[in-house]
């Protein structure tokens, strides 16, 4: 959806959701946004790292937000994981765009409520602490990943994409291969059809065919 399609002349509530990868589930965050009454078309979702704010849906959100709008985020770590960047983006939204932000998991971070001097001081302090914690957690995750890779390498485990071979096929895939290999060999069946029947990609398919033929 384009910024023009979402833009409105009246104040509106938006939701922003972020998960770190494409296979992570957004259902919990999405449900909370919907329960707050935010229409799904005004909830923007990014599926990528929080190391910076170079995310397509977040950048679209900043184009949409206007003075008086309200942005909901689940938690600071869903907003980002770089403390300096979090503070910069927060100030840009609240001071330059003049939209408000509510952090669902941290009621103190609600710019619609705490606008006096003490409230602003407390909110700024909480924001800095939580931003720092979010960044530290990202660093800890990277450290744990590096340690896990080092241990796996030391044990001689394969890293990266799983290696597919004949032994990795399921019983059903083996039955399909045995039943249809002669048809493929006699050109009664195309390679594309057979690889789709097996649920394999081209490179994996030919690798397995070669191994299969070597065992005939």
Secondary structure, 3 states (H helix, E strand, C coil): CCHHHHCCCCCCEEEEEEECCCCCCCHHHHHHHHHCCCCHHHEEEEECCCCCCCCHHHHHHHHHCCCCCEEEECCHHHHCCCHHHHHHHHHHHHHHHCCEEEECCCCCCECCCCCCHHHHHHHHHHHHHHHHHHHHHHHHHHHHHHHHHHHHHHCCCCCCCCCCCHHHCCHHHHHHHHHHHHHHHCCCCCHHHHHHHHCCCHHHHHHHHHHHHHCC
